[in-house]
């Protein structure tokens, strides 16, 4: 992990089911809160954000793909912004503009309260399909951001992810030498 960017917060290996209350709030799980607090303290030394930005857990909440909500720690939001401001070549500019406008208009900032509860704005709950009938959601760490997805959609996403890992894993995870073709257990001779 030596090549991780020191000014960014990294979140690995967290996956947990949450329950949203009637106001659309969820409590950041204790283990995750400790991990984030440690990462924020480490990143604060490298950040140009004011120290007050690191006193409580806070996130930029943005619409994500596949009806998810992405939660970016304040130091990391620049990653998403940069991707919209410099999209990959070949993208339709009108589509990028429409997606960017939707992304920015839906973006919200939330600071955890003293009980580490974070409120998801109504418009983002609607984006993710988290209505009053479905209050269970999965929160998962994805390195530079967290995702929240309603629990009824989480299993399908997990199954798709498993299939994708089986397909690309041998060429990504099983490789030892990046200058040679894959020599993993599924490589053909």
RASULCOR-V266027 format. One record per residue. N is the residue number from 1. RES is the residue in one small letter. PHI is phi in whole degrees, -180 to 180 (* if undefined). NEAR is the number of other C-alpha atoms within 10 Angstrom. D_CENTER is the distance of its C-alpha to the mean C-alpha in whole Angstrom. Layout:
# RASULCOR-V266027
N	RES	PHI	NEAR	D_CENTER
N	RES	PHI	NEAR	D_CENTER
This chain:
# RASULCOR-V266027
1	x	*	4	19
2	x	-66	5	21
3	x	-95	5	20
4	x	-69	10	16
5	x	-68	11	16
6	x	-67	15	18
7	x	-91	17	17
8	x	-110	23	13
9	x	-89	25	11
10	x	-113	21	10
11	x	-128	18	9
12	x	-120	14	10
13	x	66	9	12
14	x	-114	15	11
15	x	-155	15	11
16	x	-158	13	14
17	x	-85	16	15
18	x	-115	20	15
19	x	-120	16	18
20	x	-86	21	18
21	x	-83	14	21
22	x	-65	10	23
23	x	-96	11	22
24	x	81	19	18
25	x	-101	18	17
26	x	-132	21	16
27	x	-96	17	16
28	x	-65	19	14
29	x	-56	15	15
30	x	-54	11	18
31	x	-61	10	17
32	x	-66	18	13
33	x	-61	15	15
34	x	-63	13	17
35	x	-62	15	15
36	x	-65	19	13
37	x	-61	17	16
38	x	-63	13	18
39	x	-65	18	15
40	x	-64	25	15
41	x	-63	15	19
42	x	-65	15	19
43	x	-73	20	17
44	x	-59	20	19
45	x	-64	12	22
46	x	-101	14	21
47	x	-94	16	20
48	x	-98	10	22
49	x	-74	12	20
50	x	-66	9	23
51	x	-54	11	23
52	x	-59	7	23
53	x	-66	15	19
54	x	-110	17	19
55	x	-75	12	21
56	x	-133	15	18
57	x	-66	22	15
58	x	-147	20	13
59	x	-146	22	10
60	x	-90	18	10
61	x	-101	27	9
62	x	-135	26	9
63	x	-69	24	10
64	x	-111	17	8
65	x	-72	11	11
66	x	55	11	12
67	x	60	18	13
68	x	-104	25	9
69	x	-112	24	8
70	x	-102	26	4
71	x	-115	29	5
72	x	-105	22	6
73	x	-59	26	9
74	x	-51	20	12
75	x	-68	22	13
76	x	-98	19	10
77	x	-60	18	10
78	x	-59	13	13
79	x	-63	13	11
80	x	-66	15	10
81	x	-61	14	14
82	x	-62	10	15
83	x	-67	11	14
84	x	-77	17	16
85	x	-78	11	19
86	x	-133	9	19
87	x	-69	13	19
88	x	-60	10	20
89	x	-59	7	24
90	x	92	6	25
91	x	-76	9	23
92	x	-66	10	25
93	x	-58	11	25
94	x	-67	9	25
95	x	-67	10	22
96	x	-62	16	20
97	x	-62	13	22
98	x	-64	10	21
99	x	-65	13	17
100	x	-63	16	17
101	x	-63	13	19
102	x	-63	13	17
103	x	-57	18	14
104	x	-68	13	16
105	x	-72	12	18
106	x	-94	15	15
107	x	-62	18	14
108	x	-140	17	14
109	x	-118	17	14
110	x	-136	16	15
111	x	-110	16	16
112	x	-67	17	17
113	x	-82	13	20
114	x	-64	9	23
115	x	-95	10	22
116	x	60	17	18
117	x	-95	19	17
118	x	-122	21	15
119	x	-96	19	16
120	x	-90	22	14
121	x	-59	18	17
122	x	-52	13	19
123	x	-65	15	18
124	x	-80	22	14
125	x	-63	22	15
126	x	-63	13	18
127	x	-55	18	15
128	x	-89	21	14
129	x	73	17	17
130	x	-92	24	17
131	x	-97	16	21
132	x	-68	13	23
133	x	-81	7	24
134	x	-115	13	21
135	x	-111	19	19
136	x	-94	19	18
137	x	-143	23	14
138	x	-99	19	12
139	x	-112	24	9
140	x	-142	21	7
141	x	-84	19	6
142	x	-131	16	5
143	x	73	14	7
144	x	-98	19	6
145	x	-152	23	3
146	x	-108	22	3
147	x	-121	21	4
148	x	-124	27	8
149	x	-140	25	11
150	x	-61	24	14
151	x	-62	19	16
152	x	-67	12	18
153	x	-94	16	16
154	x	-64	17	14
155	x	-64	12	17
156	x	-62	11	18
157	x	-64	14	14
158	x	-64	11	15
159	x	-63	11	19
160	x	-64	12	18
161	x	-65	12	15
162	x	-61	12	18
163	x	-61	12	21
164	x	-64	11	19
165	x	-63	14	18
166	x	-62	11	22
167	x	-78	11	23
168	x	-97	11	21
169	x	-53	15	21
170	x	-59	16	25
171	x	-88	18	24
172	x	-109	13	21
173	x	-85	11	21
174	x	-86	15	25
175	x	-72	17	26
176	x	-106	13	28
177	x	-111	9	29
178	x	-75	9	27
179	x	-91	7	31
180	x	-116	8	32
181	x	-59	12	31
182	x	-54	19	29
183	x	-121	15	31
184	x	-69	15	29
185	x	-60	9	31
186	x	-100	11	31
187	x	-71	12	32
188	x	-93	8	35
189	x	-90	5	38
